[in-house]
Amino acid sequence: MTPESLTETYKSLSDGLYRVAYYILESQSDAQDAVQDLFIKLWNTREQLDTVLNLKAYCTTLMKNLCIDRLRRESKVQSTELTFDMAETRQIEDDYMTKEKLRRVMTAIGKLPARQRDVMRMYVFEEKSYDEIAKITGMSNLTLRVLLSNARKSLRNEI
């Protein structure tokens, strides 16, 4: 097909192709873009168009397929954005739950008796051994273990 005959054919079919695209895409600008994409596709394959028996039906089918491809691409982008939003929401919820749990634990630690609270702080937060805590506080290792055990029980009951 010569470039001139393709241009004439395109001009005669463009209004009908636009209507098909608008019906599927429901957007004026998307329909216009689809018609232009179709013309580019036809232009790139103009040498093979001489074998097409019904050019109008061929172009209509191409237009329908182009529009469906556009809708699929758009739906993939939206589902990716939705997945990202859901992951971000889960992360925010997890962060909130972690902060809430930490707040409850810290509140419960604050309610412990002073000796239990001090031993818990040194053992858990400062990561000191029983021997180090015993040197600092002057308590025996057995006393420290009992204080920590009681502190843990109190925390479990509180939380």
Protein Blocks (a to p, Z undefined) as FASTA:
>chain_A
ZZklmmmmmmmmmmmmmmmmmmmnopaklmmmmmmmmmmmmmmmmmmmmmpmblmlmmmm
mmmmmmmmmmmmmmmmmmmmmmmmmmmmmmmmmmmmmmmmmmmmmmmmmmpcfklmmmmm
mmmmnopafklmmmmnopafklmmmmmmmmmmmmmmmZZ
